[in-house]
Amino acid sequence: MELRTNVVNLSLIVIMGLSYMFGLLMNDLVFNLTTEEVSRLFYCTLLDSFFKFPQVLRLAIPLVSVGLVLAIKVLLTLLGKMHAKSTENRNLEFYTFIILSFLGTLAFIGSVSTAYWHLCHTEDNASESEALNRMIKFQIGIGGIIITCLMLQCRVVNNLYLKIKQS
């Protein structure tokens, strides 16, 4: 029972980190709904904060926490110390890890590179409009990825809670 409780705690860390990142994403989407100039200024300022301390912690702490906890959960699963009898939970952990590691990383890099190269380092207004449209698509993708992973982790917690309740 103690291991199940610890796994629930790890899943809750992932859920809180993903929820925080979803909140940041919604904040970004609000600026997409303003004028192109305001959006451009927001993204260029935001990108600048990625390289300054302590502003970088706003994104680094949840990203590192979620990534580290998911890596630990996958490693424990592979070693057979977690979800030994639950194929569903084992699969849910792998799906979350793969979706965030690959799709999430690609979408985040695409979003940041679009902002960097097509919003902050260009004078072409037509390019800005196109870049903002591309940013919205990346952000919708990132939002879908986060919501999918939140649902997967909530399912893990629900399954573990039911097992704890039964024992």
Secondary structure, 3 states (H helix, E strand, C coil): CHHHHHHHHHHHHHHHHHHHHHHHHHHHHHHHCCCHHHHHHHHHHHHHHCCCCCCCHHHHHHHHHHHHHHHHHHHHHHCCCCCCCCHHHHHHHHHHHHHHHHHHHHHHHHHHHHHHHHHHCCCCHHHHHHHHHHHHHHHHHHHHHHHHHHHHHHHHHHHHHHHHHHC
